[in-house]
Amino acid sequence: MLHDILLILLGVIIGLVIGFLVARSLMKKQLTDNPPINEKMIEAMMSGMGRKPSQKQVRQIMAQMNKYK
């Protein structure tokens, strides 16, 4: 009885460790493929909409985006 409980507990712990490692590696891959937005991306997006943004506007947008992370 105790032996079975220990095996189940060991299996759960091993599963959690493997799940954590897999999730971490997938997250790293996702961040390298799709990096977070930066100031250059905001400038390009606003230029694409027909506006030439000032540096102050870009910083305001970055501050707003960082506030909601």
C-alpha positions in Angstrom: 0.0 0.0 0.0 2.7 2.5 1.0 4.8 1.3 -1.9 2.0 2.2 -4.4 1.5 5.6 -2.9 5.2 6.4 -3.1 5.3 5.2 -6.8 2.3 7.4 -7.6 3.9 10.4 -5.9 7.2 9.8 -7.6 5.4 9.6 -11.0 3.6 12.9 -10.3 6.9 14.7 -9.3 8.7 13.4 -12.4 5.7 14.5 -14.6 5.8 18.0 -13.1 9.5 18.3 -13.7 9.3 17.1 -17.3 6.3 19.3 -17.9 8.1 22.4 -16.5 11.1 21.8 -18.7 9.1 21.3 -21.8 7.0 24.4 -21.2 10.1 26.4 -20.5 11.7 25.3 -23.7 8.6 26.0 -25.7 8.3 29.5 -24.2 11.9 30.3 -25.0 11.4 29.2 -28.6 8.2 31.2 -28.9 10.0 34.4 -27.6 12.9 33.9 -30.1 10.4 33.4 -33.0 8.1 36.3 -32.0 10.0 38.9 -29.9 8.1 41.3 -27.8 7.2 44.6 -29.4 9.9 47.4 -29.3 10.1 51.0 -30.3 11.1 50.3 -33.9 8.0 48.2 -34.4 5.8 51.0 -33.0 7.5 53.5 -35.3 6.9 51.2 -38.3 3.3 50.6 -37.4 2.5 54.3 -37.0 4.4 55.1 -40.3 2.3 52.5 -42.0 -0.8 54.3 -40.8 0.5 57.5 -42.4 1.8 59.2 -39.3 5.3 60.2 -38.5 5.6 59.6 -34.7 7.7 61.7 -32.4 10.0 60.1 -29.9 7.7 61.3 -27.1 4.7 59.5 -28.7 6.7 56.3 -29.1 7.7 56.4 -25.4 4.1 57.0 -24.3 2.9 54.0 -26.3 5.7 51.9 -24.9 4.8 53.0 -21.4 1.2 52.1 -22.0 2.1 48.6 -23.3 4.5 47.9 -20.4 1.7 48.9 -18.0 -0.6 46.2 -19.3 2.0 43.4 -19.4 
